[in-house]
């Protein structure tokens, strides 16, 4: 009974829904304690940048969930996309694989154009114009949840939507870096992800099967490179997934009925449920938006999201 209940909770992404609802209610009913939760600092570490500037970096609960733990979710999403790109996968043809990327571009241009047109029509372009990137955003966690609920975990539409959301996130990071820079991107640090990929390929060449080696050694190096360069570190494990030994389904059989799966598949099976817990924490930490007022800017964002995304995808 308990096992079936747990299966139902995990298979239907109920932890993400519960975390989102809890965060939204908490932020509006007890904003002071919710603010404390987001601001709590777990560790403060010294950082030295490539140009020699030293600073202190605080690792709080928000950073731990959004930038560290969510890296495993993006890796799992990347695993789904990578398997779909392999021979026999639903995105194996170049035309099919390119379609989600084209949709991601259209899904960003459409909302931005509608938002800016609406701001101009209201005569408030100078005031609302800088917010044009807000309706372009696509939340990959909720996209994954909705795709699973509508199509089922193994439907070909799931990797299509995941690739679309990953491409949208990558384009969003580019927009933030170019138009809304908080700090300069330090591209020299991207040498670390490149080295990590080579190291992962080396591990595969010497037939290392355990996915833990790929996560702990090249995965950590890649994550550090993303974080130090100024790119979102939650994407840090994505380059490592294609370096893991992979195939389509079962690859070897040992000791009678015991089946040895490829490394990518083992990674997906092990992390599937821990990632659902991470998504629940992600919803709790990020859905806490205080609902104080709904104005013209809010309506423009919603219009851009709904109408613009549909026009871009079509």
PyMOL commands that set and color helices and strands:
alter all, ss='L'
color gray80, all
select helices_A, chain A and resi 2-11+14-29+31-39+61-85+94-121+125-131+134-136+140-151+156-179+187-205+211-229+233-235+238-241+263-286+296-313
alter helices_A, ss='H'
color red, helices_A
select strands_A, chain A and resi 41-48+54-60+250-254+258-261
alter strands_A, ss='S'
color yellow, strands_A
deselect
rebuild
show_as cartoon
